[in-house]
Amino acid sequence: MSVNAWLLQFMATLIGITVQRPSNFETTTLGAARLAALGCSAICSLNDVQLEWQMDRQFMPDQSCGEIEVGYQGWLKIIRSFTAE
């Protein structure tokens, strides 16, 4: 998911927050390995891990609140059409 720039931009715009993409896309595997390292005391704390994190790209919301609301209402309408009995 983090490789998909369009999706990250869409999320930033829809939610209205800045989304940061890490430089290392394999965060799930890396996270599991680091938790294992923490468990066997190979690293001292999760703060050590945080210091290594680097940002690749930042996605900022790019629509006005009104445009976001219109898009959100359209999305809700579609979802309701699939869930209506």
N, C-alpha and C positions, 0 to 999 in steps of 0.2 A: 504494500500500500504506500509506503513512504517514497517509492520510486516514482509514483504517479503524481506529477506536478499539478495536473488539472484537478485531480481529486483533492489535493491539499489546498489548492486555491479556492475550490468550491466550499470546502469545510470552513476555511477562514472567513469567507464572505457570508456564508449561511449563519454561522455561529456568532460572527462579529468580533472575533478575536484573532490575534496573531498566532500562526502555526509555525513552529520551527521544525525543520527536517534535519536529523543528525547526519554527520558526514559518513558514519558507518550505518548502512542500511540493515545489517544483520543484528538488530538490537535484541530480538527474541533469543537467539542462540547465545549471543554475548551475555545477555542478562542471566540466562540459566547457568552459564559457565562461571560468571562472577559470583552468583549466589552460592554455587558449589565451593568456590574458592573461599568465600566468607565462612561457610560452614566448616571447612577443614583448617581454618585460620591461616590460609595462604595470603589473605589480605586482612587488614585490621578492621576496616569499617566501610560502609557504603559511601562515606565521604571521599574515600580514595577513588572510588569509581566515578563519582560526580566530577572530580577534577579532570578526568580524562575526556569527558564529553565535549564534542566539538560540533558546532552548527555548520551545516552545508548551505542551507538557504532558508529564508524567512518569507512567509506568505502573509500578506496584509489584506484585510477586508477591502474590497474595491467597489462596492455599491452603496448607495444611500440606504438608509433604514427603510424607506418606502419601497424601494425595489426589492429588498430582501423580503419584506413582508408580503408583497405580491407573489413572489416566487414561492414562499412558504405556504401561502394559502392555496396556490395552485397544486402544490405537492400534497397538501392535506386532502384536497378534493379528489385527486387521483387515488390516494390511499383509501378514502371512504368509499369510492366506487367499487373497489375490490373487496371491501369488508362488509358492504351493505348486504342485508339479508332480504 
